[in-house]
Amino acid sequence: MIKRNPCAANIKAGYLFPEIAKRRKEYAAKHPGAKIISLGVGNTTEPILPHIDKGLVDGAAGLGTAEGYSGYADEGFENLRRRISEVFYNGAFGIDEIFISDGAKCDIGRLQLLFGSGVPVAVQDPSYPVYVDGSVLIGAAGPWAEDGYSGITYLPCTEENGYFPDVTKIPENGIFYFCSPNNPTGAAATREQLNALVRSARERGTFIIFDAAYSEYIRESTLPKSIFEIDGAKTCAVEVNSFSKPAGFTGVRLGWTVVPGELVYSGGESVNADWNRICGTIFNGASNIAQYGGLAALDEEGLKEIRRLSDFYLGNAKLIRKALRELGVSCVGGDNSPYIWARFPGRDSWDVFAEILEKCQVLTTPGAGFGPAGRSFIRFSAFGHRPDVEEACERLAGLRG
Ligand code: PLP
């Protein structure tokens, strides 16, 4: 019999969200008829808006005609790559630097393959689990050692440091996953903070994998939406982004990654060329139908719909924040991101999770699942139908006393 991959064996049991789903199931089995409302996961809930939806439908219909048919599109439709450069980067990138993907998470996995197992890894603590778990799967980290994986530098993001880590602590010649606006803390890094990050990465020869999946939730005009708004980033950063959260494409699957031509390894070799090779080898491109939807999302009407949809979820976030503050729970996030990070000092997040489920039948996400610094926090997600969010907020009042 074939032996188990030791890297897979190093993964700590229970990826966060399956574990939450398991606990929900157990609760529902014990309390048949209970209406559980989820403020737990980052899955979108609202229908794709009409103009963008029409882009998908027309794109699919076109594939059934001789003129509209297309096959493999490798790095992605050229017009979509050009449009991404115009809309998100002020035209600063050529189409050869933008790679269309089937989503940010999938590209993060492929990026881990690009850098391999011999590289030091750092993350914000707390952080989106795929940075850490993917690093373990590729052999760049692990096994689990008490409070985190060996081989990973966890940089705490706490109330004291404004949820921005000490970037002078990032390892040399490694990769640093940085997400802004952040999942789970909801913190959006300022220009000064990102300047410090880029400076530190360049000094240390470390690459930043900048996850901008929530950039369209930024409402404060001074906050950067991309790492490439920062001078010098083209020589030390890769950016992943996605149509999932702004356009509701979580099930459609479409994203992109920017790998600047200037980005080189220590020996001067091009990272972009390697990325192109990897994508061509193990990925045959995003769905053409999804890309037609992406084109619709980025025209004038589509961008208005993106704004409308993200405004809707930010409206939910405002309600959740208000409900928590009325309870006297201190929280951050929710103003430039769909996540609210709520603090329960001295408590274990899985216990708070269980209490909220028990008393309010509201599902949340325990902060410990995002890293050791999340131990006393709960993440509330603003992805939900408005009546459900309103009801969940009323129920949260039940936590009083
Ligand atoms: N990056 C972050 C920070 C996320 O929170 C998520 C999804 O929750 C993703 C990436 C996944 O994006 P996609 O649906 O494009 O794979």
Residues whose N, C-alpha, C, O or C-beta is under 5 A from the ligand:
A	BS01	PLP	G42 G103 A104 K105 C106 Y128 C179 N183 D211 A213 S242 S244 T250 L254 G255
